[in-house]
Amino acid sequence: MKLYYSSGACSLSPHIVAREAGIELSLRKVDLKTKTMASEGDFLGVNPKGYVPTLELDNGEVLTEGPVIVQYLADLVPEKGLAPPAGTFERYRLQEWLGFINSELHKSYSPLFRPETPAETRADRQAYLNKRYGVVEQRLAGRPYLMGGAFTVADAYLFTVTNWAAHVKLDLSSFPNVRAFQERVAARPAVQAAMKAEGLIK
């Protein structure tokens, strides 16, 4: 399988999940500005949406959208416990968190990466993110991961988007549980390996 990614982008989430699951992926780096790849040309020919992550299966099928890709990868190796079994109530809880991270955190960061975003909009998004991180802070009280004691795909996604905070100057100092979570996940060997592979750490 091929994972189309951009260093440090939301594609880091499935990259982490694949390494946690022991799934070998062929990495294809994408220039999101030009929609091209160094080795294979036009990325839009792979994913007309023009963004990562994109997972190309060995049979030629292509999956897009991070929350879907991480669940697919987790279901390939169910014994790793990266997602509760399909059809269980806990699986719906996992999807609830994936949806929250996707719509409330991930998308709220997007304007903060654009230099042309007006200061008023920037302040509004930062305030909104702080409110939403309050929900995460409460959830992580007394538990190491979102679903409890076990690391899941939702944690990979939360870690990835929260890693953007420093880049956009979002102060998370008032969320000790979130900061401890980031340190805990960053120390995982699979996370270290994925970040090294993307050139995010040495």
N, C-alpha and C positions, 0 to 999 in steps of 0.2 A: 504494500500500500504506500501511497505517496501523500505526505502532508505538506500542503502549500501554506507557508507561514511568512510572517514579517517579525523580525526580532523584537521581543517584548510586547507585541500586540496581543490581542485576545487569543490568537492561535497558540500562545504559550500554554493555555489551559489543556487542550487535547494533547499537546506534546508531553506535558507532565503526566497526564493520564496514561498515555501509551507506555511511558517508561515505568510508571508504577505497576502497570499490568504485564510488563515484560514483552510488549508487542514491538516488533521491529518495524520502523517506518523509514521510508526514503524521504529525506527532507528536501523541499524545493523552495528556495527563498524568492519572495515576490517583492518587487518595487511597487508599492501601492500608489505612488504618484504617477508613474508611467504605465502601470498595469502590465509590466513585463517581468520576465525571469531571465537571469543571466545565462542560463543554459538552454532554455526551451522556448524563448520568444514570448508570444502574446498570451498573457494570463486570462484575458477575457474569453479565449477559446476554450479554456478549462471551466471557468466560472463566470458567466455573463454578468453576475452581480458585481464582480470586480473587487471583492474583499475576501479576507481570510478570517477564519480557517476554512480550508477546503480539503476534503479527504477524497482521494481517488482510489477506489478499490481495485483489486487485482483483476476483476472481471470487467472493468471499465466504467462501472457505476460511479457517480460522483455525489458525495454528500456535502451540503453546506449547512451553516448555522452551528455555532459552537455547542449549545446545549444538546443538540441532536447528536453531534459527532461524539461528544464525551460519553453519552449513554450507549451509543453503538459500540464504542471501544470497550467500555466496561462490560457489556453483555457478551463480548467475545471470550472473556476470561472471567466468568461469574465467580469462580472460587477465590478470586482476589478480593471480593467484597467491596468493590468500588462503587457499586450501586445496588440497592436492595432489589430483590427479584421483581420482575414485571408483574403487575396485578396486585401487589401487596399495598397496604396503606402506606407503608414506609416509602415505597417508590413514589407515591404521589406527594409525600412530604419532600422528597428529594427534588421532584419536578417543581414544586412550589418554590423552593430555594433557588433553583436554576432560573425560574421565571423572574423572581425578585431581583436577583443579581443582574440579569439581562436588561430588564426594563428600568429598574430604579437606580442602579449603580452604573453599569456599563454605559448606557445611553446618556446619563447625566454627565459623565466625564467628557463625552465627545466634544462639546463646544469649548471646553477648557484647553483643548489641544490646538485650536485654531487661533492664530494671532489676531485675526480680524474681528473676533468676538468682542462686542462692546463690553465695557467695564461693568455696566449694570447687569447684563446677562451673566457675565462671569460670576459676579457676587451672588446672584440668584441661584445659580447652579451649585456653587460652593455651599450655600446655606442649605439647599435641598439635600446635598450629599451628607452634610453633617446630621441632618434630621434622620436620614435613612441609615447612616452608620450607628445611630442611637439604637435602632432596632437590632442590628447585628451585634452590637456591644452587649445588649441584654441577653440575646440568644447564647452568646459565648460565655456567659457567666457560669462558672462551675463545670464547664465541659470544654474539652480541647478542640473539638470540631463541631461543625454545624449540626450534624446528625447525632452527635454524642461522642462516644469513645473511638469511633472508627473514621479514618480518613476516607472521603468519598469524592466523586467528581465535582460536587458542589464546592468543596474546599479548594480544589485546583482552580476553579473559576473565580472564587472570591479572592484568593491569593493573587491571581493574575491582575485583576482590575484594581485591587487595592495597592498593588505595587506602583500604580501610576500616580499615587497621591503626591509623592515628593516631586515628581516631574512637573506637575501643574500647581505646585505650592499649596496643596491642601493640607492643613494642619490637623493631624489625627491624634495629637498629644492628649486630648481629653477622653480618648477611648483606649484604656489600658488593655482590655481584653482583646481588642482588635489588633493592637500592636504586638501583644504576646502571641497571638495566632499567627501573625506574619512571620515572626521569628521562628516559631515552631515548624511551620510549613517550609520555610526557607532552608531549614537544617535537614530536611529529608533528602536522602541520597538521590532519589529519582528527580527531585526538584533541582538539586545542585547540578545533576547531569544535564537536564534540559536547558538550564540557564547558561551553563558553560557552552553547550552546543550552539546556542544562539548568540554567543559573544556578550552576554549580559554580565557575567562574572568571569574571573580568571581561574 
